[in-house]
Amino acid sequence: YYPANFDLDSVIAVANSRKDDALYSSSNHGSNSVDLAAPGFEILSTAPGNAYAEATGTSRSAPYVTGTAALLWDALPGLTIAEVRTAILGSVDVVPTLQGKVATGGRLNVHKAILRIPPAIVHVPLPNSTNTAYPHELSAAFVPEAVVDTNQLVLHWSTNGAAGPFTAEPLLTGT
């Protein structure tokens, strides 16, 4: 099937899944040719005549994956196609009904894909410093082991390039 069977990093083949995570009867599938599933059943969309209508098909599923790639590139524009592909395919929700039907055995999870990309850390000089002999530097790192749960990231930081001690502060909480 064109272009799903092309073995290219720039192609992510998508099946359309129903609300119960089963594939829709007319969806493409294949454990070697289709990468993942995304919602594609009774998706509300615009329709001719200034109206809205539900539609079903992979043409409704593919935009979810495309939108996820766009969100990843917006968050970190330097990502390669392979890195975006890995983030998307490596973060699916594995679903029993999709095992053997798509390569990942799973459905797209946008939230997990975004969490796979580390946030950018921007260095801002400390303008109120009276110490002009040495610049004040801020070192920061996200430590995976410090993640308490999926709703909290912890930032470890030090000043003036010190190796430690680091101070841990909750950086992001909530969903």
GUGU-256130 format. One line per field, with one value per residue: residue in three letters; x, y, z of N, C-alpha, C in turn; residue number from 1. Coordinates in steps of 0.001 Angstrom, whole numbers, plus 524288, in hexadecimal, padded with zeros to 5 digits. Atoms other than C-alpha are relative to their C-alpha. Layout:
resn <- (Ala/...);
n_px <- (X/...);
n_py <- (Y/...);
n_pz <- (Z/...);
ca_px <- (X/...);
ca_py <- (Y/...);
ca_pz <- (Z/...);
c_px <- (X/...);
c_py <- (Y/...);
c_pz <- (Z/...);
resi <- (NUM/...);
END
This chain:
resn <- (Tyr/Tyr/Pro/Ala/Asn/Phe/Asp/Leu/Asp/Ser/Val/Ile/Ala/Val/Ala/Asn/Ser/Arg/Lys/Asp/Asp/Ala/Leu/Tyr/Ser/Ser/Ser/Asn/His/Gly/Ser/Asn/Ser/Val/Asp/Leu/Ala/Ala/Pro/Gly/Phe/Glu/Ile/Leu/Ser/Thr/Ala/Pro/Gly/Asn/Ala/Tyr/Ala/Glu/Ala/Thr/Gly/Thr/Ser/Arg/Ser/Ala/Pro/Tyr/Val/Thr/Gly/Thr/Ala/Ala/Leu/Leu/Trp/Asp/Ala/Leu/Pro/Gly/Leu/Thr/Ile/Ala/Glu/Val/Arg/Thr/Ala/Ile/Leu/Gly/Ser/Val/Asp/Val/Val/Pro/Thr/Leu/Gln/Gly/Lys/Val/Ala/Thr/Gly/Gly/Arg/Leu/Asn/Val/His/Lys/Ala/Ile/Leu/Arg/Ile/Pro/Pro/Ala/Ile/Val/His/Val/Pro/Leu/Pro/Asn/Ser/Thr/Asn/Thr/Ala/Tyr/Pro/His/Glu/Leu/Ser/Ala/Ala/Phe/Val/Pro/Glu/Ala/Val/Val/Asp/Thr/Asn/Gln/Leu/Val/Leu/His/Trp/Ser/Thr/Asn/Gly/Ala/Ala/Gly/Pro/Phe/Thr/Ala/Glu/Pro/Leu/Leu/Thr/Gly/Thr);
n_px <- (8033F/7FD0C/7FA5A/7FF09/7FBFA/7FAD4/7FCAB/7FD88/800BA/803D1/80540/8026C/804F5/803CF/80503/803EC/8025B/8051E/80009/7FE89/7FA98/7FFA5/7FF91/804CB/8000E/7FD75/7FAD7/7FB58/7FD42/7FB9A/7FC05/7FB11/800A4/802E3/7FD12/8032C/80569/801B8/805B3/801C3/80571/803D0/7FD27/802DA/7FCEE/8031E/80279/80204/804CA/7FF3E/80222/7FC89/801C5/7FC4D/7FDCF/7FCBF/7FC00/7FA99/7FF51/80124/7FBF6/7FADE/7FEF8/7FE57/7FA61/7FD7E/8003F/7FC3D/7FAD1/7FF9D/7FF3A/7FAA7/7FC69/800B8/7FD5D/7FA5B/7FF7E/7FB5A/800B3/7FFD7/80494/7FF7A/80124/805A1/8024F/7FEF8/80334/80579/800C3/7FE45/8034A/80565/8028D/80087/8056E/8005F/802C6/7FCB1/7FB82/7FFD4/802AE/7FC92/7FAAF/7FF1E/8040E/80254/802CC/7FD4E/800B1/7FD66/7FDA0/7FB2C/7FC36/7FDCC/7FCB3/7FB0E/7FC6F/7FE92/800DA/7FB5B/7FE7A/7FDBA/7FC91/800CC/7FC2D/8021C/7FE88/7FF57/7FB5E/7FBCD/7FB2E/7FEC5/7FB5D/801A0/80583/8037B/8020F/80403/80007/804E0/800B6/80486/7FE20/80483/800E3/80262/8057E/8030D/80415/80046/8020E/7FC4B/7FA8B/7FCD9/7FB6E/7FB76/7FCF6/7FBD8/7FE22/7FA63/7FD7A/7FE87/80199/80404/804D5/80446/80500/8044A/804CB/80406/80043/804F6/803A6/80503/8000E);
n_py <- (7FB5D/7FB2F/8005A/802AB/80409/7FDCF/80075/7FAE7/7FD90/7FBC8/80229/802BB/80212/7FFA1/802BB/7FD1C/8031A/7FE70/7FE27/80459/8013A/803E7/7FD94/7FF97/8045A/7FEBE/7FDC0/802DC/8025B/8034F/7FF95/7FE44/7FB89/7FBC8/7FEFF/7FF32/7FE6B/7FB0A/7FF98/7FEEC/801C9/7FC08/7FB3F/7FB4B/7FCAF/7FC54/80252/7FBFF/7FD5C/7FD8F/803C3/803CE/8055B/80404/80315/80456/801D3/7FE9A/7FA71/7FD60/801B5/7FDE0/7FABD/8003F/80122/7FB5D/7FBEB/80161/7FEA2/7FA45/7FE5B/8015E/7FC62/7FADC/80007/8006B/7FFD5/802B9/805AD/8025C/8032A/804FA/7FF0A/7FF3C/8052C/80327/7FDFB/80163/805AE/80213/7FE1F/801B4/80339/8054A/801A3/80581/800B9/7FE48/80380/802F0/7FD2E/7FB9D/8013E/7FEB4/8025C/7FBF6/7FB55/7FB0C/7FD31/7FAFE/7FE44/802FA/7FE82/7FAEC/800C4/80277/7FBE7/7FCD3/7FA5F/7FCD1/7FCD1/7FB2B/7FD71/7FA65/7FDD0/7FD50/7FA91/7FCF3/801DA/7FC45/802D5/7FF7E/80316/80527/80006/803A3/803BC/8037A/80521/802B0/8050C/80319/8051F/8038B/802AF/7FC63/7FF4F/80298/802AD/7FDCB/7FAAE/7FC63/8001C/7FD5E/7FD79/7FFA9/7FB9F/7FDC5/7FB15/7FF40/8049F/803B6/80561/8013B/80319/7FE5C/7FF1C/80213/7FCF9/801BF/7FC6F/8005F/8039A/8001E/802FF);
n_pz <- (80000/80092/7FF2F/7FB0C/8005D/800D7/7FB64/7FF78/7FADA/80048/8008C/7FB9E/801F6/7FBC4/80059/7FD0B/7FBD1/7FE0B/7FA8D/7FC8E/80178/8042B/80524/8031A/803BA/804FE/7FF10/8018A/7FB93/8016C/7FBE8/80254/80388/7FD80/7FB38/7FB4F/800EF/7FDC0/80086/8054C/80054/7FE93/7FE8E/80183/80372/8030F/80497/80390/7FE6E/7FAE2/7FC48/7FD91/800BC/7FE64/80444/7FE2C/803A2/7FEC1/8011E/7FB08/7FC46/80165/7FDED/7FA86/7FFFB/8023D/7FBFF/7FBE4/80210/7FFF8/7FA90/7FE7D/8029C/7FDB4/7FAE6/800C4/805B2/801EB/8004C/8052B/80147/7FD25/7FA7E/7FF86/800E5/7FB5B/7FBB2/800F2/7FFDE/7FAF2/7FBB9/800B9/7FC0A/80217/7FF7E/801AC/804F6/80451/8004B/804DB/80434/8014B/7FE4E/7FA80/7FCBB/7FCC6/801B5/7FF1A/7FB15/800E3/7FB1B/7FF2C/80406/7FE7F/7FB62/8018D/801BE/7FB75/800A8/800D1/7FB83/801F9/7FC39/7FF9B/7FC62/7FB6C/800DC/7FB3B/7FD51/7FEF1/800F2/80586/8012D/801CF/80191/7FD46/803B7/7FE00/80278/7FEBE/8028A/7FE81/7FE6E/8004E/7FB0D/7FC4B/8013D/7FBF5/802F6/80542/7FFD1/7FD92/80173/7FC10/8022F/7FC91/801E0/7FCC1/80235/800B9/80222/7FBF2/800E0/7FC1D/7FFE9/80355/7FD64/8031D/7FF96/803B5/8046C/802A2/7FD95/802AE/804DF);
ca_px <- (80000/804DB/80B22/809C0/812D7/81DFB/8292A/82C3D/82E6A/82528/81980/81113/80619/7F9AE/7EE01/7E111/7DBA3/7CE0B/7CA2A/7CC76/7DA6F/7D728/7DA7F/7CF75/7CB6E/7D0AE/7DD4E/7EA51/7F27C/7FECE/808D3/813D5/80DD3/80521/80BB9/800ED/7F284/7EC0F/7DDD9/7D6C6/7C8C4/7BDB3/7C6CA/7BFA9/7C44B/7BFE5/7B6F7/7B210/7A733/7AD0D/7A9FE/7B047/7AFA3/7B5E2/7BECE/7C6B9/7D374/7E220/7E0B9/7DB97/7E666/7F241/7F057/7F1B9/7FF43/802D5/7FE67/80693/81294/80FC0/80EB0/81BBA/8227D/81C7C/821C9/82F52/83176/83EAB/838EB/83BB4/83139/8367F/835AD/82799/82420/82A83/8236C/81640/817E4/81EB0/813C3/807AD/7FDEF/7FF52/7F1BA/7EE9D/7E540/7F02E/7FA74/7FE91/7F6C9/80029/80EE3/80EBF/802A7/7FD95/7F5D1/7FB74/7FD8F/800C0/80393/80DA9/81419/815E3/81B58/825E3/82BCA/8339F/82FB9/83965/840E0/84426/84FA4/84CB4/857F9/855AD/85547/8555E/86280/86CEE/87715/87D0F/8893C/881ED/8756F/86A0C/866A6/85ACA/85BDB/84F5B/84BE6/83FB9/8425C/83928/83B1B/8360A/828D7/81F9E/8146B/8103D/80A6B/816C4/82430/82F0E/839B0/84722/84F48/85B9C/861CF/86F6C/8721C/8734E/872A3/8697B/8626D/856A6/8499B/83D98/83186/8249E/82424/81762/80BCE/7FE88/7FAAB);
ca_py <- (80000/80D64/81407/80B8A/800E2/80A40/80788/815D9/81D29/827A6/81E67/81A99/811C2/81356/80A6F/80FD5/80B07/80B6E/81096/802FC/802A6/7F833/7FAE4/7FFB7/7F53D/7FC75/8010E/7FD80/7F4C9/7ECA7/7E999/7ECB6/7F7D0/7FFCC/8064E/80A0C/80D08/81A0C/81DE3/81D9C/819AC/82385/82F4D/83C53/844FD/8502E/84D06/8541C/85DE7/8640D/857CF/84D55/83EAA/8324E/82ABF/81E42/819B6/81A96/8282B/82BC6/8244F/82975/837BB/833B9/82E45/839E7/84336/83BDD/83D45/84BD5/84D55/8465E/84EEA/85B13/8572A/85403/8586C/85196/843EE/83B15/83373/826FF/82D0E/83156/823F5/81D4B/8262D/82360/814BE/812C1/818F7/811BC/80BD3/7FD48/7F7BE/7E91A/7EAAE/7F0BF/7E638/7DFFB/7E9ED/7F589/7F55F/7FC06/7F4E3/801E1/80E56/81C06/822F3/8313F/8344D/8295F/82D61/83B45/83694/82EEA/83BBE/84293/850B4/85AD7/861CA/86FDB/87646/883F9/88BD6/89165/8A011/8A463/89E72/8A6AB/89C2E/8A048/897C8/88B05/8892F/882F1/876B3/86E34/85FC2/857DA/849E6/841B6/8350D/829F0/8232F/82F6B/82ED0/82BAC/82839/82B6A/8384F/83E2C/8416D/8457C/84F0E/84DAE/85A04/8606A/86DB2/871D0/864BE/85D7C/84EC7/84ED4/84F4A/84FE9/8551B/84DDB/855DD/85142/85702/8523F/84C6E/848CF/842B2);
ca_pz <- (80000/7FC3C/803C3/80FFF/80B05/80831/8118A/8144F/82116/81C3B/81B0F/8269F/8220A/82A0B/82C34/830E5/83DBA/84354/850BB/85695/850F3/846F5/838D7/83062/8269E/81AA9/8210F/81B54/8242B/82411/82E7A/824E9/81D15/82635/831CB/83B54/83CA0/83F6C/8415F/8346E/8375C/83791/83830/83811/82D0F/82490/8191A/80D16/80F29/81B65/82335/82B95/82971/82E95/82579/826AB/82077/820AF/81ACF/82854/82F8B/8283D/82C68/83AB1/837CD/82F46/839FC/843F2/83B49/839F5/848B8/84A8E/84074/8467E/853D4/84E97/84079/83F69/8401B/834A9/82D9B/833DD/8417E/83F5E/83A0D/845BC/84F4F/84902/84722/85433/85BFF/85769/860C9/85E50/85C2C/85BA8/85022/84807/84AB6/83DE4/83616/836BD/838C1/84614/84AD4/84F7E/84E2E/84D4D/85A56/857D9/86626/86766/85A92/85F5D/86C63/86517/86054/86AF6/86D32/86893/8735B/87089/8775B/87C0D/881DB/88F6E/88D0D/89B53/89E8F/8A51A/8A261/89565/89675/8943E/88C8D/8937E/88C23/88DE2/88B21/88A57/88737/88717/88E35/88A37/89746/89E00/8975B/8A273/89967/88B9B/8902B/895F5/890B8/899EB/89612/89C48/89BCA/8A0D3/89EF8/89AC1/8943D/8A10B/8A083/8AC21/8B4B8/8ABF5/8B02C/8AB98/8A8ED/8A34C/895BA/8904C/89716/89204/88538);
c_px <- (80365/7FDAE/8016D/8046C/80571/8031D/80338/7FF06/7FBB1/7FA64/7FE6F/7FAA3/7FC37/7FB16/7FBFA/7FD43/7FAC2/80080/8018E/80582/80094/8009C/7FAAD/80064/802C6/8057D/80451/80285/8046B/80462/80552/7FF75/7FD0A/80244/7FCBD/7FA71/7FF1E/7FA19/7FE73/7FA5A/7FC6F/8029A/7FCF9/8038A/7FC61/7FDEE/7FE15/7FAE6/80054/7FDD2/80453/7FDB3/8042E/801CA/803AD/803F8/8056F/8011C/7FE94/80421/80543/800F3/80181/805E4/8030C/8001D/803C7/80589/800CA/800D9/80595/803E9/7FF61/802E4/805EC/8011F/804A9/7FF75/80056/7FAF0/80030/7FEB8/7FA28/7FD32/800AB/7FCAB/7FA54/7FF2C/80182/7FC89/7FA4B/7FDEF/7FF3F/7FA89/7FF84/7FD64/80343/804E0/7FFAF/7FD5C/802FF/8054B/800F5/7FC32/7FD0E/7FD6A/80327/7FEC0/80331/802E5/80527/80432/802A2/80397/80535/80412/80162/7FF01/8052E/8010B/802DC/8033E/7FF07/80400/7FD4A/801AC/80128/804DC/803EA/80552/8012E/804BB/7FE86/7FA45/7FCE1/7FD93/7FBF5/80047/7FB01/7FFB4/7FB03/801F7/7FB5D/7FECA/7FD38/7FA3C/7FCD3/7FB8F/7FFA1/7FDF0/803D9/80575/802FA/804DD/80441/8036A/80435/801A5/805EA/802D6/8019F/7FE04/7FBB6/800E6/7FBDC/7FB25/7FBBC/7FB1D/7FBF9/7FF7E/7FAA0/7FC96/7FACE/80058/80016);
c_py <- (804D9/80426/7FCD4/7FC07/8021C/7FFAB/80509/80225/80410/7FE0C/7FD54/7FE4F/7FF6B/7FCD7/80334/7FC63/80252/801C7/7FBBF/7FE01/7FB77/802E0/8003A/7FBFC/80127/80236/7FCA9/7FDCC/7FCA7/800C0/8019D/804F8/80495/800BB/8003F/80149/8054C/8004E/80177/7FE7D/8043E/804F2/804B9/80392/803DA/7FD3A/80462/80261/80255/7FC94/7FCAF/7FA98/7FC4B/7FCF7/7FBF1/7FEA6/801A9/805B4/80347/7FEAC/802A6/80584/8000B/7FF1C/804A5/80473/7FEF9/80157/805EA/80212/7FEE4/803C2/8058D/8005D/7FFF3/7FFB6/7FD01/7FA21/7FE1B/7FCF9/7FAEA/800B8/800CB/7FAC6/7FC8C/801C7/7FE57/7FA21/7FD97/80180/7FE53/7FD5B/7FAA4/7FE0B/7FA63/7FF3A/801A3/7FC9C/7FCC7/802B7/804DA/7FEEF/80106/7FD3E/80408/80475/804D2/80237/80505/801CA/7FD28/8018E/80521/7FF73/7FD6E/80401/80360/805C2/802D3/80340/804C1/80276/805DB/80223/802D9/805B3/80312/7FE73/80470/7FD71/8003A/7FCBC/7FAAC/8003E/7FC1B/7FC75/7FC94/7FAF5/7FD45/7FAEA/7FD7D/7FA81/7FC3F/7FD42/80377/800F1/7FCC4/7FCE5/802B5/80593/803E3/7FF26/80304/80226/8002E/80466/80188/8051B/8000D/7FB0A/7FBF9/7FA90/7FE6B/80368/80254/800D0/7FE00/8032D/7FDB0/80403/80018/7FC28/80072/7FCF5/8038F);
c_pz <- (80000/8038B/804E2/7FFB8/7FED7/80511/80086/80576/7FFFB/7FF6F/80512/7FE0B/8048F/7FEBA/802F7/803DD/80195/805AB/803D6/7FEDD/7FC38/7FAD4/7FD65/7FB9E/7FADB/800AD/7FDA2/804F4/7FDEB/803E3/7FDDF/7FCC1/8025A/80573/804F6/7FE67/8028A/7FF44/7FA6D/7FF1D/80210/8022C/7FDE9/7FCD0/7FD42/7FB20/7FC73/80208/8056C/80464/80264/7FF1C/80208/7FB3A/80250/7FBCE/801AD/7FEA3/804BE/80417/7FF0A/80211/805C9/8005C/7FDD9/803F3/80473/7FE45/80015/8057E/801D0/7FD8A/80214/80536/7FF74/7FA1F/7FDC6/7FF96/7FA61/7FF0F/80313/805C5/800F6/7FF64/804D0/80495/7FF61/80098/8053B/8048F/7FF74/804F2/7FD8C/80154/7FE05/7FAAB/7FB46/7FF59/7FAFB/7FB6D/7FE4E/80294/805CF/803A2/80324/7FD26/8017F/80561/7FF97/804E4/80103/7FC0B/8016B/804BA/7FEB7/7FE41/804AD/7FF01/7FF2F/804DE/7FDD9/80450/7FFD1/803E0/80485/7FFC3/80500/80317/800E6/7FF24/7FA2A/7FE74/7FDBD/7FE6D/8034A/7FBF1/802AE/7FCEF/8019F/7FD02/801E6/80113/7FFF2/80522/803EE/7FEDA/803D8/7FD90/7FABC/7FFF1/80256/7FDD5/80424/7FD4F/80424/7FDF1/803E0/7FD6D/7FFCA/7FE5C/803FA/7FEB2/803CC/804BB/7FC6E/80353/7FC6E/8010A/7FC4D/7FBA7/7FD8B/802F8/7FD37/7FAF9/7FB5C);
resi <- (1/2/3/4/5/6/7/8/9/10/11/12/13/14/15/16/17/18/19/20/21/22/23/24/25/26/27/28/29/30/31/32/33/34/35/36/37/38/39/40/41/42/43/44/45/46/47/48/49/50/51/52/53/54/55/56/57/58/59/60/61/62/63/64/65/66/67/68/69/70/71/72/73/74/75/76/77/78/79/80/81/82/83/84/85/86/87/88/89/90/91/92/93/94/95/96/97/98/99/100/101/102/103/104/105/106/107/108/109/110/111/112/113/114/115/116/117/118/119/120/121/122/123/124/125/126/127/128/129/130/131/132/133/134/135/136/137/138/139/140/141/142/143/144/145/146/147/148/149/150/151/152/153/154/155/156/157/158/159/160/161/162/163/164/165/166/167/168/169/170/171/172/173/174/175);
END
